[in-house]
Amino acid sequence: MESPVYRDRPVSFVRRSGRMSEAQDRAWADLSPFYLLPVERDAAATSIRPGSAVDPGEVYGRRAPLIVEIGSGQGHQIVAAASSRADTDFLAVEVFSAGLARTMLDADRAGVRNLRLVEANAPEVLEHLLPAASVDELWVFFPDPWHKKKHTKRRLVAPEFARIAAQALRPGGTLRLATDWQDYADQMRAVLDAAPAFERAFAGEWADRFDGRVLTAFERKGIRVGRDIRDLTYTRLAI
């Protein structure tokens, strides 16, 4: 038997198997042919094979601005955004099947047609699935903080992520981030301040709260326990 193949670096998630409800099972069966992008895998179940980029124009059937949300969870943010911005295309990136099923169910109920989903590791989506400079906005809202010191190497926003995000974003494109963990906010700001392809799009210490972000359970929890919500906004430079 061949030995299993693993990634050579840690990822920013632990993919636990969770049982979907009957409604989520039906949503997956009935709605995934439209909403879920079929992708070519590499070594791991949520990987993307290098060289397998899609053409957003073919995926959405038009040429329009593209917004990508990393870690879309249950889809509350991206379904609300796609519902209110019919002139823009949206891509939700998530590794948890139950969250993707819920997103498809809510999108279908809302009549949203300008949204697609991909079940994959986000950096590989940015590096291998999306063409360079194809994204107008990239959203990273409340990523797993991996707050234990021994786990901080798993955090998504690190120097390598800045490079990959810059590759996917068009010049002049926007990177929006938010977290309720102060040390992660500090890390995000330090990483992106040091990234040559980005410049701050805010004055002072932190950006204003993005008014296009809905109040999700993650943000409510942070507020409830007294944590400050930190927003950051960066512009992709033309270099």
DOVOSE-269836 format. One record per residue (C-alpha): residue number from 1; residue in one letter; y, z, x. Coordinates in steps of 0.2 Angstrom, whole numbers, plus 5000, padded with zeros to 4 digits. Each point is the difference from the previous one (the first is absolute). Layout:
BEGIN
+-----+------+------+------+------+
| pos | code |   yy |   zz |   xx |
+-----+------+------+------+------+
| NUM |    A |    Y |    Z |    X |
...
+-----+------+------+------+------+
***
This chain:
BEGIN
+-----+------+------+------+------+
| pos | code |   yy |   zz |   xx |
+-----+------+------+------+------+
|   1 |    M | 5000 | 5000 | 5000 |
|   2 |    E | 5018 | 4996 | 5006 |
|   3 |    S | 5011 | 5015 | 5003 |
|   4 |    P | 5015 | 5002 | 4988 |
|   5 |    V | 5016 | 4994 | 5006 |
|   6 |    Y | 5016 | 5011 | 4999 |
|   7 |    R | 5018 | 4998 | 5003 |
|   8 |    D | 5006 | 5004 | 5018 |
|   9 |    R | 5015 | 5011 | 4994 |
|  10 |    P | 5002 | 5013 | 4986 |
|  11 |    V | 5007 | 4994 | 4983 |
|  12 |    S | 5013 | 5009 | 4989 |
|  13 |    F | 4988 | 5005 | 4986 |
|  14 |    V | 4983 | 5007 | 4997 |
|  15 |    R | 4991 | 4989 | 4987 |
|  16 |    R | 4990 | 5011 | 4988 |
|  17 |    S | 4989 | 4993 | 4987 |
|  18 |    G | 5007 | 5005 | 4983 |
|  19 |    R | 4992 | 4996 | 4983 |
|  20 |    M | 5010 | 4989 | 4989 |
|  21 |    S | 5002 | 5004 | 4981 |
|  22 |    E | 4993 | 4987 | 4988 |
|  23 |    A | 5018 | 4993 | 4997 |
|  24 |    Q | 5002 | 4998 | 5019 |
|  25 |    D | 4983 | 4991 | 5001 |
|  26 |    R | 5005 | 4988 | 4986 |
|  27 |    A | 5016 | 4997 | 5008 |
|  28 |    W | 4992 | 4996 | 5016 |
|  29 |    A | 4988 | 4988 | 4992 |
|  30 |    D | 5012 | 4992 | 4988 |
|  31 |    L | 5016 | 5000 | 5010 |
|  32 |    S | 4996 | 4999 | 5019 |
|  33 |    P | 4997 | 4981 | 4999 |
|  34 |    F | 5019 | 4998 | 4997 |
|  35 |    Y | 5008 | 5015 | 5009 |
|  36 |    L | 4989 | 5003 | 5015 |
|  37 |    L | 5001 | 4989 | 5015 |
|  38 |    P | 4983 | 4995 | 5007 |
|  39 |    V | 5001 | 5002 | 5019 |
|  40 |    E | 4989 | 4997 | 5015 |
|  41 |    R | 4994 | 5016 | 5008 |
|  42 |    D | 4998 | 5004 | 5018 |
|  43 |    A | 4990 | 5015 | 5007 |
|  44 |    A | 5004 | 5013 | 4986 |
|  45 |    A | 4999 | 5000 | 4981 |
|  46 |    T | 5019 | 5000 | 4999 |
|  47 |    S | 5004 | 4989 | 5015 |
|  48 |    I | 5008 | 4982 | 5000 |
|  49 |    R | 4993 | 4987 | 5011 |
|  50 |    P | 5012 | 4993 | 5013 |
|  51 |    G | 5006 | 4982 | 4996 |
|  52 |    S | 4997 | 5002 | 4981 |
|  53 |    A | 5018 | 5000 | 4994 |
|  54 |    V | 5004 | 4995 | 4982 |
|  55 |    D | 5015 | 4989 | 4994 |
|  56 |    P | 5010 | 5011 | 4988 |
|  57 |    G | 5007 | 4984 | 4992 |
|  58 |    E | 4982 | 4996 | 4995 |
|  59 |    V | 4995 | 5018 | 4995 |
|  60 |    Y | 5015 | 5002 | 4988 |
|  61 |    G | 5002 | 4982 | 4995 |
|  62 |    R | 5018 | 4999 | 5006 |
|  63 |    R | 5012 | 5004 | 5014 |
|  64 |    A | 5009 | 5017 | 4997 |
|  65 |    P | 5005 | 5015 | 5009 |
|  66 |    L | 4985 | 5011 | 5005 |
|  67 |    I | 5000 | 5019 | 5000 |
|  68 |    V | 4985 | 5009 | 5007 |
|  69 |    E | 4996 | 5018 | 4996 |
|  70 |    I | 4988 | 5009 | 5012 |
|  71 |    G | 4990 | 5014 | 4993 |
|  72 |    S | 5003 | 4996 | 4981 |
|  73 |    G | 4989 | 5014 | 4994 |
|  74 |    Q | 4999 | 4999 | 4981 |
|  75 |    G | 5013 | 4986 | 4999 |
|  76 |    H | 5014 | 5009 | 4991 |
|  77 |    Q | 5013 | 4994 | 5012 |
|  78 |    I | 4995 | 4982 | 5002 |
|  79 |    V | 4996 | 4997 | 4982 |
|  80 |    A | 5017 | 5006 | 4995 |
|  81 |    A | 5008 | 4990 | 5013 |
|  82 |    A | 4991 | 4984 | 4996 |
|  83 |    S | 5003 | 5003 | 4981 |
|  84 |    S | 5019 | 5000 | 5003 |
|  85 |    R | 5002 | 4986 | 5013 |
|  86 |    A | 4991 | 4985 | 4993 |
|  87 |    D | 5009 | 4989 | 5013 |
|  88 |    T | 4991 | 5009 | 5015 |
|  89 |    D | 4982 | 5001 | 5005 |
|  90 |    F | 4991 | 5016 | 5004 |
|  91 |    L | 4984 | 5004 | 5010 |
|  92 |    A | 4992 | 5018 | 4999 |
|  93 |    V | 4990 | 5005 | 5015 |
|  94 |    E | 4988 | 5014 | 4997 |
|  95 |    V | 4982 | 5006 | 5006 |
|  96 |    F | 4995 | 5010 | 4985 |
|  97 |    S | 4991 | 4990 | 4986 |
|  98 |    A | 5004 | 5012 | 4986 |
|  99 |    G | 5019 | 4998 | 5004 |
| 100 |    L | 4999 | 4981 | 5000 |
| 101 |    A | 4990 | 5000 | 4984 |
| 102 |    R | 5014 | 5011 | 4992 |
| 103 |    T | 5013 | 4989 | 5007 |
| 104 |    M | 4992 | 4984 | 4992 |
| 105 |    L | 4998 | 5009 | 4984 |
| 106 |    D | 5018 | 5005 | 4999 |
| 107 |    A | 5006 | 4984 | 5006 |
| 108 |    D | 4990 | 4990 | 4987 |
| 109 |    R | 5006 | 5012 | 4986 |
| 110 |    A | 5018 | 4997 | 5006 |
| 111 |    G | 4998 | 4981 | 5000 |
| 112 |    V | 5003 | 4999 | 5019 |
| 113 |    R | 4996 | 4984 | 5008 |
| 114 |    N | 5010 | 5000 | 5016 |
| 115 |    L | 4989 | 5013 | 5009 |
| 116 |    R | 4984 | 4999 | 5010 |
| 117 |    L | 4990 | 5013 | 5009 |
| 118 |    V | 4989 | 5001 | 5016 |
| 119 |    E | 4987 | 5013 | 5004 |
| 120 |    A | 5003 | 5002 | 5019 |
| 121 |    N | 5007 | 5009 | 5015 |
| 122 |    A | 5018 | 4997 | 4999 |
| 123 |    P | 5004 | 4996 | 5019 |
| 124 |    E | 4986 | 4986 | 4999 |
| 125 |    V | 5008 | 4993 | 4984 |
| 126 |    L | 5017 | 4999 | 5009 |
| 127 |    E | 4993 | 4993 | 5016 |
| 128 |    H | 4986 | 4988 | 4993 |
| 129 |    L | 5001 | 4997 | 4981 |
| 130 |    L | 5019 | 4996 | 4999 |
| 131 |    P | 5009 | 4987 | 5009 |
| 132 |    A | 5013 | 5005 | 5013 |
| 133 |    A | 5017 | 5002 | 4992 |
| 134 |    S | 4994 | 4998 | 4982 |
| 135 |    V | 5005 | 5018 | 4994 |
| 136 |    D | 5017 | 5003 | 4993 |
| 137 |    E | 4998 | 5019 | 4998 |
| 138 |    L | 4986 | 5012 | 5006 |
| 139 |    W | 4999 | 5017 | 4991 |
| 140 |    V | 4991 | 5015 | 5008 |
| 141 |    F | 5002 | 5015 | 4987 |
| 142 |    F | 4992 | 5017 | 5004 |
| 143 |    P | 4986 | 4994 | 5012 |
| 144 |    D | 4987 | 5013 | 5004 |
| 145 |    P | 5010 | 5012 | 5012 |
| 146 |    W | 4984 | 5006 | 5009 |
| 147 |    H | 5009 | 5016 | 5003 |
| 148 |    K | 4987 | 5009 | 5011 |
| 149 |    K | 5005 | 4997 | 5018 |
| 150 |    K | 4982 | 4993 | 5005 |
| 151 |    H | 5002 | 4987 | 4986 |
| 152 |    T | 5018 | 4993 | 5003 |
| 153 |    K | 4992 | 4986 | 5010 |
| 154 |    R | 4995 | 4993 | 4983 |
| 155 |    R | 5018 | 4998 | 4994 |
| 156 |    L | 5004 | 4983 | 4994 |
| 157 |    V | 5018 | 4999 | 5007 |
| 158 |    A | 4998 | 4999 | 5019 |
| 159 |    P | 5006 | 4987 | 5013 |
| 160 |    E | 4986 | 4988 | 4997 |
| 161 |    F | 5004 | 5000 | 4981 |
| 162 |    A | 5018 | 4996 | 5004 |
| 163 |    R | 4995 | 4985 | 5009 |
| 164 |    I | 4988 | 4994 | 4986 |
| 165 |    A | 5013 | 5003 | 4987 |
| 166 |    A | 5013 | 4990 | 5010 |
| 167 |    Q | 4988 | 4986 | 5001 |
| 168 |    A | 4997 | 4999 | 4981 |
| 169 |    L | 5018 | 5002 | 4995 |
| 170 |    R | 5012 | 4986 | 5000 |
| 171 |    P | 5016 | 5002 | 5010 |
| 172 |    G | 5012 | 5009 | 4989 |
| 173 |    G | 4986 | 5008 | 4990 |
| 174 |    T | 5000 | 5018 | 4996 |
| 175 |    L | 4988 | 5014 | 5004 |
| 176 |    R | 5001 | 5015 | 4988 |
| 177 |    L | 4991 | 5017 | 5004 |
| 178 |    A | 5000 | 5017 | 4991 |
| 179 |    T | 4990 | 5016 | 5004 |
| 180 |    D | 5001 | 5018 | 4995 |
| 181 |    W | 4994 | 5007 | 5017 |
| 182 |    Q | 5014 | 5003 | 5012 |
| 183 |    D | 4991 | 4998 | 5016 |
| 184 |    Y | 4993 | 4983 | 4994 |
| 185 |    A | 5018 | 4995 | 4995 |
| 186 |    D | 5005 | 5004 | 5018 |
| 187 |    Q | 4986 | 4990 | 5007 |
| 188 |    M | 5004 | 4985 | 4989 |
| 189 |    R | 5018 | 5000 | 5004 |
| 190 |    A | 4996 | 5002 | 5019 |
| 191 |    V | 4987 | 4986 | 4999 |
| 192 |    L | 5012 | 4987 | 4991 |
| 193 |    D | 5015 | 5005 | 5010 |
| 194 |    A | 4991 | 4995 | 5016 |
| 195 |    A | 4993 | 4984 | 4992 |
| 196 |    P | 5010 | 4985 | 5007 |
| 197 |    A | 4997 | 4990 | 4985 |
| 198 |    F | 5008 | 5012 | 4988 |
| 199 |    E | 5017 | 5008 | 4997 |
| 200 |    R | 5005 | 5014 | 4988 |
| 201 |    A | 5007 | 4995 | 4983 |
| 202 |    F | 5007 | 5017 | 4997 |
| 203 |    A | 5014 | 5011 | 5007 |
| 204 |    G | 4997 | 5018 | 5004 |
| 205 |    E | 4984 | 5009 | 5002 |
| 206 |    W | 4990 | 4993 | 4985 |
| 207 |    A | 5002 | 4985 | 4988 |
| 208 |    D | 5004 | 5003 | 4982 |
| 209 |    R | 4986 | 5001 | 4988 |
| 210 |    F | 4994 | 4983 | 4996 |
| 211 |    D | 5005 | 4997 | 4981 |
| 212 |    G | 4986 | 4988 | 4998 |
| 213 |    R | 4987 | 5014 | 5003 |
| 214 |    V | 4992 | 5008 | 4985 |
| 215 |    L | 4997 | 5019 | 5000 |
| 216 |    T | 4982 | 5001 | 5003 |
| 217 |    A | 4988 | 5014 | 5001 |
| 218 |    F | 5001 | 5001 | 5019 |
| 219 |    E | 5019 | 5002 | 4999 |
| 220 |    R | 4999 | 5012 | 4986 |
| 221 |    K | 4988 | 5011 | 5010 |
| 222 |    G | 5011 | 5000 | 5015 |
| 223 |    I | 5015 | 5005 | 4990 |
| 224 |    R | 4991 | 5014 | 4991 |
| 225 |    V | 4994 | 5008 | 5016 |
| 226 |    G | 5018 | 4999 | 5007 |
| 227 |    R | 4998 | 4986 | 5013 |
| 228 |    D | 5014 | 4988 | 5003 |
| 229 |    I | 4997 | 4982 | 4996 |
| 230 |    R | 5005 | 4989 | 5015 |
| 231 |    D | 5004 | 4982 | 4998 |
| 232 |    L | 5002 | 4987 | 5014 |
| 233 |    T | 5006 | 4982 | 4999 |
| 234 |    Y | 4999 | 4987 | 5014 |
| 235 |    T | 5005 | 4982 | 5002 |
| 236 |    R | 4989 | 4987 | 5009 |
| 237 |    L | 5010 | 4992 | 5014 |
| 238 |    A | 5000 | 4982 | 5004 |
| 239 |    I | 4995 | 5001 | 5018 |
+-----+------+------+------+------+
***
